[in-house]
Amino acid sequence: MATVDVSKGARASRRSWPLERVLFLLAGKMTILSAALAALVSPWFLLLTVFVGANQLAFVAFGNCPSSWLLQRYLGFRRGCPR
């Protein structure tokens, strides 16, 4: 009987998400985290929100941002939308 590598299937399904969707997920998580930390710890955590917004603007303006480079190079995500 053939064995199935479950971890390989999990990696393939994760990487089937387009890069843009993963970036949107990360930006949403970081924005929520930043708002929670600003409310509970210090308003200085709102600078994290500014950083997230700047990265989103960079992606829109230039087609890349530091997060997209890392996700493409080290985790193997690919663009869902052509450039």
PyMOL commands that set and color helices and strands:
alter all, ss='L'
color gray80, all
select helices_A, chain A and resi 6-15+19-40+43-62+66-75
alter helices_A, ss='H'
color red, helices_A
deselect
rebuild
show_as cartoon
